[in-house]
Amino acid sequence: DERRQLVRQTLARLSRRDAEILLLKYTEGWSYRRLAEHLGISESAVEARLHRARARMRAQLVAREAIEVET
């Protein structure tokens, strides 16, 4: 439950664009094709955006956990 809350809080700190693509892919289970159609971009662009969004999410989670561990 703590982990879910941390993920939700971290998603809220991401840009709207990053949060949207992550939520649609991993919560709603949308395919790359559906995401591409919805966003008006190519499937390869979806792949690149997801890669970057996951990296930013991971970096924020690591930073938040490091801060919480220290306090």
Secondary structure, 3 states (H helix, E strand, C coil): CHHHHHHHHHHHHCCHHHHHHHHHHHCCCCCHHHHHHHHCCCHHHHHHHHHHHHHHHHHHHHHHHHHHHHC
